[in-house]
């Protein structure tokens, strides 16, 4: 049974990735992987975040385990990367059509319509992705990855907590930019921290006991 807190806290979210020696070790490992193993390092971090979310949901500490087992972590990272690409593909296609119609001298209304479709698709995809990946990690349900409407419904059911998770996530990503002051390389490590904050925030938002009681 999950021991997730009933309330989503800003402080707990920001502290989660660095509150334990294992967490700080994983932030270090994640940053090093990105620096020396791009793009594999990025994929490994995606997979590790899914593993951490799953252990958090199952109350199976330690939540951070140095990316082990590496093969499983990499496979899950590939699934995550493919899902991100597929959810953002409609926005990229609409943007490409907007550029094409603009270059071909089409009506500004047509260009504007494609641009509006690109922006709307991007916002919808980005809004849904965290909920989609959280459900996949916690419930081990791969079908939600390929059913955007179902993923959106799960996000919607989390209500205000989902919105709060987004605010916490955006704040963490903004704070991670301070890492640029540390010779730019620092940003690699602060971004790893930020995405672990994201994973924690959406897990609590979607699976805390107060949310479950409404289902």
Residue pairs with C-beta under 8 A, 6 or more apart in sequence:
1 59
2 56
2 57
2 58
2 59
2 207
2 209
3 59
4 56
4 57
4 59
4 203
4 204
4 207
4 208
4 209
5 12
5 204
5 208
6 208
6 209
6 210
7 208
7 210
8 161
8 164
8 165
8 168
8 201
8 204
8 205
8 208
10 168
10 171
12 200
12 204
13 168
13 172
13 197
13 200
13 201
13 204
14 168
14 172
14 197
16 23
16 196
16 197
16 200
17 23
17 24
17 26
17 27
17 64
17 192
17 193
17 196
17 197
17 200
18 24
18 27
18 193
20 62
20 63
20 64
22 62
22 63
22 64
22 65
22 66
23 63
23 64
23 196
25 64
25 66
26 48
26 52
26 64
26 65
26 66
26 67
26 192
26 196
27 189
27 192
27 193
27 196
28 189
29 66
29 67
30 41
30 44
30 45
30 48
30 67
30 189
30 192
31 188
31 189
31 192
32 41
33 40
33 41
33 44
33 45
33 67
34 41
34 42
34 45
34 188
34 191
34 192
35 41
35 185
35 188
37 44
40 74
42 77
42 81
43 74
43 77
43 78
43 80
43 81
44 67
44 70
44 73
44 74
44 77
45 77
45 192
45 195
46 76
46 77
46 80
46 81
46 84
47 67
47 72
47 73
47 74
47 75
47 76
47 77
47 78
47 79
47 80
48 67
48 73
48 77
49 80
49 137
49 195
49 196
49 198
49 199
50 76
50 77
50 80
50 133
50 136
50 137
51 65
51 72
51 73
51 76
51 137
52 63
52 64
52 196
52 199
53 133
53 134
53 137
53 138
53 199
53 200
53 202
53 203
54 60
54 137
54 138
54 140
55 61
55 62
55 63
55 65
56 63
56 199
56 200
56 203
57 137
57 138
57 203
57 207
58 138
67 73
79 136
79 142
79 145
80 133
83 129
83 132
83 133
83 136
83 145
84 129
86 146
87 125
87 126
87 128
87 129
87 132
87 148
88 122
88 125
88 126
90 121
90 125
91 118
91 119
91 121
91 122
91 125
92 118
94 114
94 115
94 117
94 118
94 121
95 114
95 115
95 118
97 114
98 111
98 114
98 115
98 117
98 118
101 110
101 111
101 114
102 111
124 148
124 152
125 148
127 152
127 155
127 166
128 148
128 151
128 152
128 155
129 151
130 155
130 165
130 166
130 169
130 198
130 202
131 151
131 152
131 154
131 155
131 158
131 162
131 202
131 206
132 144
132 145
132 148
132 151
132 154
132 155
133 145
133 202
134 199
134 202
134 203
134 206
134 207
135 141
135 144
135 151
135 154
135 206
136 142
136 144
136 145
137 199
137 203
138 203
138 206
138 207
143 150
144 150
144 151
144 154
145 151
154 206
155 162
155 206
156 162
157 211
157 214
157 215
158 165
158 205
158 206
158 211
159 211
159 214
161 204
161 205
161 206
161 208
161 211
162 202
162 205
162 206
164 201
164 205
165 198
165 201
165 202
165 204
165 205
165 206
168 197
168 198
168 201
169 194
169 197
169 198
169 201
169 202
172 193
172 194
172 197
172 198
172 201
173 191
173 194
173 198
175 190
175 194
176 187
176 190
176 191
176 193
176 194
177 187
177 190
178 186
178 190
179 185
179 186
179 187
179 188
179 189
179 190
179 191
180 186
180 187
205 211
